[in-house]
Amino acid sequence: MHPMLRRLDDLAAHLATRPDAVALLGLGSAGAEHDRLDAHSDLDFFVVVADGAVPRYVDSVAWLAAPCPVAYSFANERNGRKALYADGVFVEYAVFTVDELAGLPVSGARVVWQRPDTPAGLAECGPPPRPATPYDTVEFHLNEALTNLYVGLHRELRGERLTAARFIQSYAVDRVLALLRLTSPGAAHRRDPFDPTRRVEQAYPPEALPLAEMVPGYRANRAAARTTLAWLAARFPVDPVIGDAIRRLLVA
């Protein structure tokens, strides 16, 4: 058994002794797709507790330390903490009641433990996925990417290199990934519904998605913009007005 899964089982065994604990759900690579766990994984989970018990589980890590001493932790939100065990296992967790969990967009969760009287379908709680918006289209993501490049290059010319890097090497690349999602639906990787940047290297070889050239770093915004514009123009009909405007900025 992977050490992360063993840690969850140990936590579950302790929670089962506490009358205010209801369930433990593994998330991410500790969830339904736990075969993805490797030496670089962290441990994500939800603890479901009785009404009124959330603050006790967020404010104290005594329960968390039952399997192993906690070397470091901090509250990163109202309902959760991040923590590092003394043996190097890094965890991120949140604590909810059953009613609170029902309102969350839970995806890929796995029930590690729950009380026998817990409502069925706990791991499938949450509102249904939102329908695709009219803006989740090739046209939208293409033009968002182009205008990200345009704005980013203007900020680069103004000397605002950091914000330029975000527009060119982050926001525009996010739109590239959205375009790939829409036009290459059969890509062989497990898409993360919350973070589209996860595992893209497994799905697209460098000749299909030249990330090293699209994200070369702080000092290379123009080179990054040039690569991304060329990538877009080779695959989609780039409006000549915005395309030419970007090219003029590239030689300004």
C-alpha positions, 0 to 999 in steps of 0.5 A, spaced: 500 500 500 502 507 498 504 510 504 499 516 503 493 511 502 496 508 509 496 515 512 489 516 510 487 509 513 490 511 519 487 517 520 480 514 518 481 509 524 482 515 529 476 519 526 472 512 527 473 513 535 471 520 535 463 521 536 463 528 532 467 525 526 462 523 520 466 521 514 473 521 511 474 523 503 480 522 499 481 527 494 485 528 488 490 523 487 488 520 494 481 519 491 478 515 486 484 515 481 489 513 487 493 509 482 496 516 480 500 517 487 507 517 486 513 520 490 511 527 489 504 527 491 501 530 496 495 528 500 488 532 499 482 530 503 475 532 506 473 531 513 466 531 514 464 532 521 457 533 526 454 540 526 458 545 530 464 541 530 468 544 524 472 549 528 475 544 533 477 540 527 480 546 524 483 550 530 487 544 532 491 539 529 491 534 535 487 529 531 491 530 525 497 528 529 494 521 531 498 517 526 504 521 526 507 528 529 505 534 525 511 538 524 508 544 521 501 547 519 497 553 518 490 555 517 489 557 509 482 558 509 476 558 514 475 551 513 482 548 512 489 547 513 495 545 510 500 541 514 507 537 513 508 531 518 514 529 521 516 524 516 515 528 510 507 527 508 504 534 506 497 534 507 491 539 505 485 538 508 478 542 509 473 540 514 465 540 513 458 538 515 454 534 511 450 540 509 456 544 507 459 538 503 452 538 499 453 545 496 461 544 494 463 541 487 466 535 489 469 531 483 473 524 484 472 523 491 473 516 494 470 514 501 475 512 505 471 511 511 464 513 514 459 511 519 454 506 517 448 511 518 452 516 514 447 519 508 448 515 501 452 518 496 457 522 500 462 522 495 458 524 489 455 530 493 455 537 490 451 541 485 451 538 478 457 541 473 455 547 470 453 547 463 458 549 457 457 557 457 456 560 450 464 563 451 467 556 451 468 556 444 474 556 439 472 563 437 472 565 444 479 562 447 482 564 440 481 571 441 482 571 448 489 568 447 490 574 441 488 579 446 492 577 452 498 577 447 497 584 445 496 587 452 502 583 454 506 586 449 504 593 451 506 592 458 512 589 456 514 595 452 512 599 458 517 596 462 512 592 466 515 585 465 512 581 470 505 583 468 507 582 461 509 575 463 503 573 466 499 575 460 503 572 455 506 566 458 500 564 463 493 567 461 494 566 453 497 559 455 491 557 459 487 559 452 491 555 448 490 549 453 482 550 452 483 550 445 487 543 445 481 541 450 476 543 445 479 540 438 483 534 441 478 531 446 481 524 445 488 526 448 490 521 453 491 524 460 486 525 466 484 532 465 483 535 472 476 539 472 479 544 477 486 545 474 487 545 466 495 545 467 495 538 470 498 533 466 498 536 460 505 534 458 503 527 458 497 528 453 501 533 448 508 532 446 513 538 445 511 538 437 504 539 439 505 543 445 511 547 445 511 549 452 518 550 453 518 556 448 511 558 450 513 559 457 521 561 457 521 565 463 521 573 465 526 575 460 523 572 454 516 575 453 517 577 446 520 570 444 514 567 448 509 571 444 512 570 438 511 562 439 504 562 441 502 567 435 505 562 430 502 556 434 495 559 433 496 562 426 498 555 424 492 552 427 486 557 427 484 563 423 487 569 426 483 575 424 488 579 420 487 586 424 489 583 431 494 579 428 498 584 425 497 589 431 501 583 435 506 583 429 508 590 430 509 590 437 513 584 436 518 589 432 517 595 436 
